[in-house]
Amino acid sequence: MAQDRTRVTVEIRNRSYTIVGEEDATHVRLVASLVDQKMREIQEMNPQLDTASLAVLTAINSTNDYLKLKEDYAALLGSIKKERG
């Protein structure tokens, strides 16, 4: 049975976006809040950026963080497998 789709309106940089997906509303709001926070941090360091550039830098930074965590996770799994022999 297909999971019900959730529709949530969030605010990022004072703009409203309606997100439709399978995650629960609390999770969607958390993700939006983290994106908003990251965009604000980047904009504080680079106030001249336009919205498109800010969005691209936010995506690059977030993807970089994700890849580092993914690599750390893989390394951790590898060390656990070695310990278990």
Beta strands, then each sheet from edge to edge (+ up, - down):
strand 1: 6-12
strand 2: 15-21
sheet 1: 1+ 2-
end
